[in-house]
Amino acid sequence: MINSQYDKPKDKCGVVGVSSKSEVGYVLYYALQALQHRGQEYAGIATSEEGKGINLVKKKGYVNDVFDSHTLSNLKGRSGIAHVLYSIKISKRENLQPVFLSTLYGDIGLAHNGIITNSRNIKEQLMIEGHAFSTSTEEESFIYLLAKKLSTTHDVVTAIIKTLELIKGSYAFVLMVNGRVFGIRDPLGIKPLALGKLKDGYIVASETAALDAVNAEFIRDVRPGEIIELKEDSYVSTIFMEKVHKAYCMFEWVYFSRADSVIDGRSCYDVRIKIGENLAKESPAEGDIVVPVPDSGRSHAIGYSMGSGIPYAEGLMKNRYVGRTFIMPTKEIRDHFLKLKNNPVKSVIKDKKVILVDDSIVRGSTMKRLVKTLKDAGAKEVHVRIGCPPITNPCYLGVDMTTKNQFLAVDRSYEEIAENIGADSVSYISIDGLVDAIGIPKSDLCMGCLTGNYPVYVPIDENSKKIGKHIID
């Protein structure tokens, strides 16, 4: 029995799973708040209440909007999973998570960060076999596959492994089968997942910042190709697949994760400081002050200031009640919010040569408006420095960058980019400079959006044509 409250669904991006000796509703809530930056459109929490089935709430809005004390009081149970998401355009469908189905083998639920690249083929095969779908989600397909495997083996872990052998792509799953909670990471480690110890249980979450929010002790990252079953007083690890190389998403360190998170042993803050230092060495500029784009470019700008010796200054003040424009669904909404998001500190900017530092440029609309804002505030010059190499290719594995003609850097020189955004100069960190800052071998990083070389095959049409190069098997 699934007691569900829901609104229209969309898509992914932060997950939490908990098993505990006590109620988990508030633990999931606080952890989800710490992952709010990973998705600002929808939020969902499901808990398993022994003998009473699944309590499920998922709606449009920030975590604080979706859940109040009354709602949380009804999310009873000692195990649960949770999800926040933002829209992505690759799937052209709506999906609100966690997704739950009642099967012969009990209630099965899934929350997912990533993209299953062969989901279309899986769904078509299931439909040929007679399955009817109540949603158009790849998560529903996964649950059907798992239920099929459970029909041939009553061992849940074995059934999970057999299901995972059939899917390709990027994923950090939190899975609940009859109240049992599992954290699962894809064999290439594309999406992050961290394991922690609560006072009376265990937790997995997309980032260590979520563990900090609930006073959980960080144990380690879930390993690529690993299933972790969370229990009240222990956890059980099963490796289902091992790869020689990994494909950690470089964008987690550049932008997506919180600066206070640690991803696969690398502090996001420390990596961003090093990016800024390397950027200052590779792309010096004559300036009076280094100004960050708040908040995404702050750590990079501090590093640039340290590397260049040019003073750091807060020249833009962010309206913290405006969300991440990068993950808002339409250009019209993004443009409107850009007007509200940052305001110049005129006394800092006036008559200065400003080095404006940000983590990345995707579409360029934000940067164009910021350069104009600084010049309107009296800046003599604005030199833009970017802590990610030029993004020139779509991401098909779970970041909202799926249409090549969106990208400012495609078929443009640095001079042409500078002219487009109104800056006096533009420069980006090199791929080698980025790899050095992250401290992980290039062969173990996914940089498909920079190079066009993807770690998995990605079908892009109904004939399953391939894009890019398949660099890791």
Secondary structure, 3 states (H helix, E strand, C coil): CEEEEECCCCCCEEEEEEEECCCCHHHHHHHHHHCHHHCCCEEEEEEEECCCEEEEEEEECCHHHHCCHHHHHCCCCCEEEEEEECCCCCCCCCCCCCEEEEECCEEEEEEEEEEECCHHHHHHHHHHCCCCCCCCCHHHHHHHHHHHHHCCCCCHHHHHHHHHCCCCEEEEEEEEECCEEEEEECCCCCCCCEEEEECCEEEEECCHHHHHHCCCEEEEECCCCEEEEECCCCEEEEECCCCCCCCEEHHHHHHHCCCCCEECCEEHHHHHHHHHHHHHHHCCCCCCEEEECCCCCHHHHHHHHHHHCCCECCCEEECCCCCCHHHCCCHHHHHHHHHHHEEECHHHHCCCEEEEEECCCCCCHHHHHHHHHHHHCCCCEEEEEECCCCCCCCCCCCCCCCCHHHCCCCCCCHHHHHHHHCCCEEEECCHHHHHHHHCCCHHHEECHHHHCEECCCCCCCCCCCCCCEECCC
